[in-house]
Amino acid sequence: MKTDKPRVAIQGIRASFHEEAAFRYFGENIETIECNSFKQTFEALKNKEADYVVMAIENSIAGSILPNYSLMMGYSYPVVGEVYVPIQLHLMALPGVRFDDVKYVTSHPIAIRQCIDFFDEYPHLKIVESNDTAACAKRIRDEQLTDTVAIANTLAAQLYGLDVLERRIESNKLNFTRFLILTTHENNKKKGPANKASLCFQVNNEVGALAKVLNVFCHENVNMSKIQSMPVLGKRNEYNFYVDIEWEEAKQFDNSIRQILKYTHNFNILGEYQQYIEDDSPKPQTKPDNTKRYITVKKIE
């Protein structure tokens, strides 16, 4: 039964960074749809099991998540927003567990790499990789593991009843992940006037072809905040260029699009949306409730 709450598909489980991103964008009054993979989040949207998808697209340390660009093109759902989440990683264990008794550390491989400086000081610990930070915290709770610690966020510690043994163990304290918000065309309701867009296009394999497009942005005073290239599958020397642009007046965007159409082919506007602006006001640290707001999507073969 559909409720008035937005149904938001995420990769991972409760208290993952994807859910934290969903809370930051929509608020906590949502219904989270847990999915095992990014592809499943899009399938949930396609099958009307979700109203939105929240998907990580880049990390300030690990870089772009390239397969997710292909998913965006393959499903053609519009991007309607973005949100940035600071990645703060904590070491957590069952209540009463002492760090001296720990033998194993478990988390997502990217999270582990982001904390490598911390674990260099404890070479006796065995690293166990998993597919989700929050799932590692849940496993410790479910299996009552007294010799294992997880690397995850504050939400995971709160939800699964773990004690934080050490806070902020990530090597780079300025680490963040950018998430995109996608939905169906029927549900594409903008929050306000767009001032940012994500584009995808190809140019001819000749001298200056890409420069012509970039010069258009420069001439129209449109800021290009990101550019990412990916080979076109099965075609030699052909690339898709994924570009994010920002503008102050709508006519700057409109003029740019009209002009670059002359220099590109297979041109797509992946979405027009409002640029994310960090709200510096303090956010309440509330413990997630235990009401049944979560649905798990069955594995799609």
Secondary structure by P-SEA (a helix, b strand, c coil): ccccccccccccccccaaaaaaaaaccccbbbbbbccaaaaaaaaaaccccbbbbbccccccccaaaaaaaaaaacccccbbbbbcbbbbbcccccccccccccccccaaaaaaacccccccccbbbbbcccaaaaaaaaaaaccccbbbbbcaaaaaaacccccccccccccccbbbbbbbbcccccccccccccbbbbbccccccaaaaaaaaaaaaacccccbbbbbcccccccbbbbbbbbbbccaaaaaaaaaacccccccccccbbbccccccccccccccccccccbbbbcccc
